[in-house]
Amino acid sequence: MTTAQERTAPGGAKPTLDGQNTHGESALVYVFVILPMLALVAAVPFAWGWGLSWLDIALAVGFYLLSGFGVTVGFHRYFTHRSFAANRGLRNALAIAGSLALQGDVITWVADHRRHHAFSDKEGDPHSPWLFGTTPRALAKGFWHAHTGWLFGKARTNAARFAPDLLADRDIVRISKLFPLLTAVSLLAPAVLGGLLTMSWWGALTAFFWAGLVRVGVLHHVTWSINSICHMLGERPYASRDKAGNVWPLAILSMGESWHNLHHADPTCARHGVRRGQVDMSARVIWAFEKLGWATKVRWPTPARLERLARTD
């Protein structure tokens, strides 16, 4: 028996969902969500004792920025919303860098996020915190669902509907299929560097823990906080059809993604933090790519457009 979302919509539109994840795929989700989370729990006592060096910190920050910008600049602002055009080398590099965040392959990530925007904070949104009501209990359930719980659902977003452009790109399809290998690279590359730079197995182990597992765990929760916290709290100076808000404490760790209100008011805009003091490192990276000639047709905000988007109530 099919649901309304699985059936083809009137006019021949492709269905929203496309079957379910296999038991193996679901098991991998549990592993790569829970394992970094356990590493975060162990991080404080481990650092307090004897397990954190300046090399570990440098590797963790480096891989955090690489994989984080891969998601914010690549998966999100470029692949999902096409806020700029990229040459082939940059396009493929962004797809690889985003895959290192262990948030799924590029095609699945983009399909889920485009579906989120199509049904933002309504039925059909894969991770809205408002799907269960507005009572304290319903919001607690909604927060868990938006932050982490939705990842364990078996329904698969239909990429043929939400990401046909990526399915038609042979390079991106190839990189998407390499996601298991890129996952291994993301976790093991810090260990290899740590081992070589210290010439010890202990250096490899601590780098794997901090720059591999803990780095992934922190980035996971920052990204998930945009889905949960930024759709429940924050200022909303611009008119959007949902509850996306700006949450400034997340601005640095999220590389500017937590200026979420303007993003939902103007999804194709390359810059999310547009007001004084709104740090948006992802926008600066796009600016650098533009100066280098790797990115073109960047959709920067204009005063006239921002004025039209500003709330009047």
Order of alpha helices (4+ residues) and beta strands (2+ residues): beta-alpha-alpha-beta-alpha-alpha-alpha-beta-alpha-alpha-alpha-alpha-alpha-alpha-alpha-alpha-beta-alpha
